[in-house]
Structure formats: C-alpha cells, structure tokens
Amino acid sequence: MTMRIGIVLASLALCGALFWSGTALVALMMEWLVAHPWVAKAMAALPMLMLPLMAVMVSRGRAESGAR
C-alpha cells in the first residue's frame, strides 16, 4: 500500500514538473515569436506540410500491417 502511494505521488510530481516546464517553454517561445514575426508566419503553414506527411505514414503503416 505504501509503495502504491509513493508511485502515485511520484507520478503526480512528474506530471506537475512536466506541466510547469511546458508552460515555461511556451512562454519563451511566444516571446521569441513576437521578436521574429516571420517564424510565426512559417509556423502557421506547418500543418499544411505535416498533415500530408502524416497521412502518407498512416497509409503505409496500414498497408504493411495488412489492413485495407
């Protein structure tokens, strides 16, 4: 029982640390994007590049696994 509580507390602490560091990274990235507006424009076009690549990867993965 004590081990389970320790695992749960460690998991919560890790999730909190990851969330905190993620918000700090987002804040730094937003400051960087404000300083470089051309990067913000390029990031807006990123989904148009990534979505077709993901579609190709998923379709190839399905073909290799034998799914139709």
Contact map, one row per residue, 1 for C-alpha under 8 A:
11111000000000000000000000000000000000000000000000000000000000000000
11111100000000000000000000000000000000000000000000000000000000000000
11111110000000000000000000000000000000000000000000000000000000000000
11111111000000000000000000000000000000000000000000000000000000000000
11111111100000000000000000000000000000000000000000000000000000000000
01111111110000000000000000000000000000000000000000000000000000000000
00111111111000000000000000000000000000000000000000000000000000000000
00011111111100000000000000000000000000000000000000000000000000000000
00001111111110000000000000000000000000000000000000000000000000000000
00000111111111000000000000000000000000000000000000000000000000000000
00000011111111100000000000000000000000000000000000000000000000000000
00000001111111110000000000000000000000000000000000000000000000000000
00000000111111111000000000000000000000000000000000000000000000000000
00000000011111111100000000000000000000000000000000000000000000000000
00000000001111111110000000000000000000000000000000000000000000000000
00000000000111111111000000000000000000000000000000000000000000000000
00000000000011111111100000000000000000000000000000000000000000000000
00000000000001111111110000000000000000000000000000000000000000000000
00000000000000111111111000000000000000000000000000000000000000000000
00000000000000011111111100000000000000000000000000000000000000000000
00000000000000001111111110000000000000000000000000000000000000000000
00000000000000000111111111000000000000000000000000000000000000000000
00000000000000000011111111100000000000000000000000000000000000000000
00000000000000000001111111110000000000000000000000000000000000000000
00000000000000000000111111111000000000000000000000000000000000000000
00000000000000000000011111111100000000000000000000000000000000000000
00000000000000000000001111111110000000000000000000000000000000000000
00000000000000000000000111111111000000000000000000000000000000000000
00000000000000000000000011111111100000000000000000000000000000000000
00000000000000000000000001111111110000000000000000000000000000000000
00000000000000000000000000111111111000000000000000000000000000000000
00000000000000000000000000011111111100000000000000000000000000000000
00000000000000000000000000001111111110110000000000000000000000000000
00000000000000000000000000000111111110010000000000000000000000000000
00000000000000000000000000000011111110000000000000000000000000000000
00000000000000000000000000000001111111110000000000000000000000000000
00000000000000000000000000000000111111111000000000000000000000000000
00000000000000000000000000000000000111111100000000000000000000000000
00000000000000000000000000000000100111111110000000000000000000000000
00000000000000000000000000000000110111111111000000000000000000000000
00000000000000000000000000000000000011111111100000000000000000000000
00000000000000000000000000000000000001111111110000000000000000000000
00000000000000000000000000000000000000111111111000000000000000000000
00000000000000000000000000000000000000011111111000000000000000000000
00000000000000000000000000000000000000001111111110000000000000000000
00000000000000000000000000000000000000000111111111000000000000000000
00000000000000000000000000000000000000000011111111100000000000000000
00000000000000000000000000000000000000000000111111110000000000000000
00000000000000000000000000000000000000000000111111111000000000000000
00000000000000000000000000000000000000000000011111111100000000000000
00000000000000000000000000000000000000000000001111111110000000000000
00000000000000000000000000000000000000000000000111111111000000000000
00000000000000000000000000000000000000000000000011111111100000000000
00000000000000000000000000000000000000000000000001111111110000000000
00000000000000000000000000000000000000000000000000111111111000000000
00000000000000000000000000000000000000000000000000011111111100000000
00000000000000000000000000000000000000000000000000001111111110000000
00000000000000000000000000000000000000000000000000000111111111000000
00000000000000000000000000000000000000000000000000000011111111100000
00000000000000000000000000000000000000000000000000000001111111110000
00000000000000000000000000000000000000000000000000000000111111111000
00000000000000000000000000000000000000000000000000000000011111111111
00000000000000000000000000000000000000000000000000000000001111111111
00000000000000000000000000000000000000000000000000000000000111111110
00000000000000000000000000000000000000000000000000000000000011111110
00000000000000000000000000000000000000000000000000000000000001111111
00000000000000000000000000000000000000000000000000000000000001111111
00000000000000000000000000000000000000000000000000000000000001100111
